[in-house]
């Protein structure tokens, strides 16, 4: 796939970078995984997906962000999980070395495995790189319902400048939220042929708590067969708020998109 093919249609990012592909299911949000669906569709077309959705690392993709001269907001591993248990520690180090070297970009790392993320950020990263986590590397967790809220507590312990939560696919209510030391909240419904319905009150509950706790809020999509099936308005408003840290350097135009 060409570099151009990696430009993203995801509302909250500019491009995707997949130094690894494939994953394994760990919670309810994984049931109808879009990445698994895409990998199986591409299995017979591209060599990197020849093993379907089995976890694989890709040496030839490692330096991709360094080839992009224009600053971008980059979603790291949209087709995998950077902190997957099969990710070799040495390759993980090399991924972070690329992110440190390509500091003209913002890197958005989203995981369902916050324990390994916390271990890496507090122990492995400072030991190897002898520096603090820079503000152009953002760390997030997926929370799809009340049963996965515990991930937020581990995220809060990550010594990062920007911590974010992706409530997507939102498949149940999350209840009361403590968003202290959280920089961003994203909400989205599930898409695809077997999508589960996201109730409006679940999204409103998160939005209202984000607004009350002064956390930037982005509403990505409703549930539907396609991501754009029902648009992006929540109660008549398109919510497109972003953290302010690092945006001046990278991609502030994202705040103007879809307005």
N, C-alpha and C positions, 0 to 999 in steps of 0.2 A: 504494500500500500504506500502511496506517495505521501510526502509531508502534507500536501494540501488535504488529503483525505482525513487527516487527524484534526482538522478544524471542527469544533464542536457546536452542536445545536442546543446543548444544555444551557439553560438560561443563565446560570450563575458562573459560567466559565467561558474561556475563549478556545481552548484546545485541550486535547487529551494526550497523555503520554503513558504508554504501557510497557515498562521494562519487564513486566511479567503478565501472564494471562492465566486464567483459570482460578477456581476457588472451590470451597466446600461449604455446605449449608450449616449455619450455626444457630439460626433463630427464625422466627415467623416471617420476617421480611425477605428471607431467602427463597421462600417457596416457589415463586414465579420469577426467578431471577432474570432480568432483562439481559445481563451479560452472558449468561449461559445460553439463552435463546439465540443471541447474536453469534456467539462462538460456534454453535452447531450449524447455523446457517452458512457460516464462512468456512466451515471445515474442509470442504472440497475445493475451495477457491484460493486460499492462502496458506502457505506452509506453516506459519506461526500457529494456525488453528488446526493443524492436522490431527492433533490429539484431542480435539473437541474442547471440553472445559476442564481438562486435567491441568493442574498447576504446572506452569513451565516458565523459565526465565529466558530472556531474549537479549543476548549480548549485542546484537546489531541495532537494538533500539536504545541502548544506554545513553548515547550522546545526542539524542535527537533534540533536546532543548537547546543545546549549544549551537545547533545549526540554524536556529531561529533568531535572527538579528533584532526583529521588532519585539518589544516587551509584550508578554502575554500573561494572562491568568491561566494556569495549567492545572487541570484535574489529573492528579497522579493515580494511575491504575484504575481507570474506569472499568476495565475488564478483569479486575483481580482485586487483591487486597495486599498492600505493601507489607503488612505485618502478618501475613499468612504464616502458619506454623511451618510450612515447607520452604519458606524463603530463606536461602542461605545467608548467614550473617555477613559474610564477606561481600556478597552481591548487594546486600542492603547498604553496607558502608559505601559501596561504589555509587549507588543511587543518590545517597546524600552528598557525596563528593561532587556529583554533577550539579545538584541543586545549589550547593555553595558556590561553585564556579560560575554557574549561569544565573547570577543574582539580579539580572535585569528583569527576570520573570518573578511572578508570584506562583508558588506551588501549593495546591490544595490537596492535602492527604486525608482521605476519609477511610475509616476502618470500623469493622465490627469486632476487632480484637484489641481493645484498649489496654489490656494488661501488658501485652508485648510492646505496644507503642510507648507506654509509660516506662517500662524497663529500658527500652532503647534510648529514650530521650533524657532520662535522668542518669543513666550509668554509661551505656555504650557510646553515645554521641559525644559527651564531654570528654570522655577518656580518649577517644580516637582523634577528635578534631581540636581539642583544647580550646573550645570557645563555647559561648552560649548559643542557644537556638536563635537564629536571626529572624527578623520580623517579616521577611519575604517567604517564609515557610509556615503555612497555616496547618493546624491539626484539628481534625474533626472526628466525630463518631456518628453512627447511624442509630437512631432510636425510632422504632416502628410502632411501639405501643408501651403500655405501662410496665410490662415485664422486662424491658431493656433499658429503663431509666438509670439503672446502676452504672451504665457506661459513662454517664455524665460525671459522676463522682470521680471516676478515674481520669477522665479528660481534664477535669479541673486541676488535677495534680501535675499535669504536663507543664514544664516550665517554658511555655510558648507565649509569644506576644498576642497571637490570634488563635482562639479556640472556637470551633463552630459545631453546631449540631444539625444534621440532616434528618428531619422527621419524614423520611421517605423510604419505601412506601409506607404511608401512615395507614395502618390496618386496624387500629383501635385507639381508644382514648388514652391519653398519657397522664391526665390528672394534674395535680399541683406540681409546678416546676420551680426548682431553685436555679436561676440563671446567673448567679453571681460568678464573676470571672469568665463569663461566656461572651464572645464577641459577635455572634451571629446565629440566627435561627432560620432554617430553611424548611418549608413544608411542601410536600407533594404527594399526590395520590398515585396509585399503581396503574401502569398502562400494560396493554397486551391482551391477547385473546382470552386469558383467564383472570383478568384483573378483579381485585376485590374492591368493593365500594368504600370510598372514604366519606364519612358523614360530615356535613358542613360544620356541625358543632365541635368536632374534634379539631378542625383547623382553626376555628374562631377561638377556642380555648387556648391554643398555643399563641396565636397572634396577640390576644389580649394580655397574656402574661408577659410576652416580649415587650409590648408597648409599655406596660406598667413598670417593667424592670429596666426600661431604656436600652433594650437590646435590638439592634437592626434586624428587620424581619423581611424575608423574601418568600412570596408564595409562587411556587414553580408551576403547578398544574393540578387539575382535578383528575380523578381516576377515569379511565376510559380505554377504549380499544387502542387509540393512538394517544400519544402524549398531549397533543393539542386539541383533542376531541371536544372538550368543553371550555377551552380558553384558560385564561390566567387570572380572571377577576375574582376577588373575594369580597363579597358585599359591595360590588360596584367599583372596587378600587384595585389597581395593579400595584402590588407591593414589591418594590425593587430596591430595598435598602441593603447596604453593604457595610462591612467594617471600614474604618477610615485608615487604619494602619497599613502603610505600604502602597495604598492605591495611587497616590500621586506619582509614584515611580512607575507603576505598571499599567493598570488598565482602568482608569477612572471612567472611561467611556461606557463601561458596563452599567453604570448608574443611569445612563440616559437611554439604554436600550429598551425597546418595547413601551416607551411612554407615549 
